Structures are given as structure tokens and as C-alpha cells.
Amino acid sequence: MAIQVGVTGWGDHDKLYTEAKERQQKLKTYSTHFDVVEIDASFYAIQPMSNYEKWTAETPADFSFIIKAHQDMTGQSRKKMTRAEAARLFEAFHSSIQPVIEADKLAAILFQFPPWFKVEKASIDRLRYIRSLTKGLPVAIEFRHQSWYTEAYRTQTLHLLQELDFIHTVCDEPQAGSGSVPAVPIATNKEMTLVRFHGRNVHGWNQHGREDWRKVRFLYRYNEAELKEWQAAASRLEQSCKRVVLLFNNNSGGDASDNAKEMMQLLGQKLPDPPPEQLHLF
């Protein structure tokens, strides 16, 4: 389980669901292909506990979830909250995911900060406050403003994550200005490192006035040479922490699941057996 491979979400990967029955029970089918997945719905709304109960019941004992923190928790929504309101929000979120925690299926809670969350005192104070509200929980931090990884701040950023026992989220994404970050494959938590593959579509990364921007943002298919680079990087990360989770998010063109399986093969991991061939008598 040292290196796990999966994709973000289980709903939009049509290549995994070829039969009607598979489309009706997507997560259950998904878990026959991969043993980790990211839950994105929690970013938009705190999910009812019943959803997490259902998802844990549908997956094998060794399956695990990366759960995205709600957008109010990261500042993406720009909603102003008092500390008391923030504490209540965090408590509601924590309560909702209890079925995953109790089933020992929580890999991490992912805090994906907005592109305007840059290096400044208020941001550092916010990170410390988030840690005070998430004591004892595995929390992964994904920065999306380039300032965190500039030469002036990179070492301090990594030291801060290490000090707060945060999981470093390493990103492979286009280098397209301040709203993108370089890949820095360094572990800051002895238990886990998360790597998210957003693709390298530099022309589609920023809006540039395009109405279909969100549809093409993650339109990219990694080639074998690029995957081999990350095969080596993941193996190096494995020397610094117990677990490395690789999640493919490049699914605007339906490429995420294919790239994830290609990565599994490069890592020498066994792919699931194909379904038995159907006999077509007529």
C-alpha cells in the first residue's frame, strides 16, 4: 500500500463503466479498479452522514478516501466568518465524515486553497488556526499561488507544513502565472504525501475569456515519458513517508483513468482482471 493510485471522483470516468449494472453502482465498480478516490462533493456542500455510511459500505476494507474540505473552510467562497462560526463549520464537517473515520478509510482531508491565497501573515495565521481545529486528523494542503514556492519562501513553506504536521500536496500542472505552482516532490509528513495530476494544458489553464474554460482546463493526456518521471519521483517520495497517493485529475477528455492504470503498470501493480467475455449467440 506504499504507493496508491486513483482518480478524482468516481462519477465521470465513463471508461470504467461499460455495462448498465456498473453505471448503476459506480463507486462499487470503481473500487474494483482502484483502492483510493477523492470526494469532491464535500467541497460544495457538507455531505449528510448517510452518504459517507453508504460509501464506506460499498467499498472494500482496504479502500480509502481523500475528502475535500468545504469551500468555506478554505476561503474559496470568500464568505466572511467569525472564529465561532468557523469552529462550528469545522465541527459539522468533522461530524459528517465520522463513518469514514470509524471505518479507518480516511486517507486525508484535502484543503485546496484558492489561487489568491498567497504568502502573507494572514495566510500563515489561517493555516495555524486550521490546524488547531483539525487536531489529530490527517490534513493535506494544496497551494495554488506561486508565492509559496518562490526561492524566497519555498524552504519556509515546507518547514511550516512540517511543523504543523500537514501533508504536502504536490501538484503536476501547467506553469501559467501566479495561479499555478511548480512540482515540488518533497514530503513534509512521515505518514503520507499526496500528488495530484492536473495535466499540463498551459493554454487552457487560465480563463483568457473562454466560456468553455472549465471544460478544457484539465484536457491533457500524460505520455509514457512523463509518467515515468513521476514513477521515479513517487519511488523517491516513498523513502520519506509511509504512503504516497497519486490522484489523476486530468479528465476533461476522459484521460484520467487510463493514465492512472498506466501509472499502476509502471509501478508494477496488478491491474484488475477484465470482466469475462460475453457470449453473443444472436
Order of alpha helices (4+ residues) and beta strands (2+ residues): beta-alpha-alpha-beta-alpha-alpha-beta-alpha-alpha-alpha-beta-alpha-beta-alpha-beta-beta-alpha-alpha-alpha-beta-alpha
